[in-house]
């Protein structure tokens, strides 16, 4: 499974927006794809604590108490969209 962001569901300031920046959406997509905070931090070139702090803010914006709830809320709001591999593309085993 691949998770991507919608790329501008309104953004923080847009009407009907998710309240999340593009960077927040990217971080949420990385988390939803199963990466650990440590792996996300390495990929983004930031400290693990920065990832933890940003995830807490994302959860607050989405009104979620857990990361699972944050992912579900983001999907409901159209921030995260699940994409499936095309024909002939093998997923992880």
Secondary structure, DSSP 8 states (H G I E B T S, - for coil): -EEEE-S-SSTTTSTT--S--HHHHHHHHHHHTT--HHHHHHHHTS-HHHHHHHHHHHHHHHT-SSHHHHHHHHHHTTSEEEE---TT-----
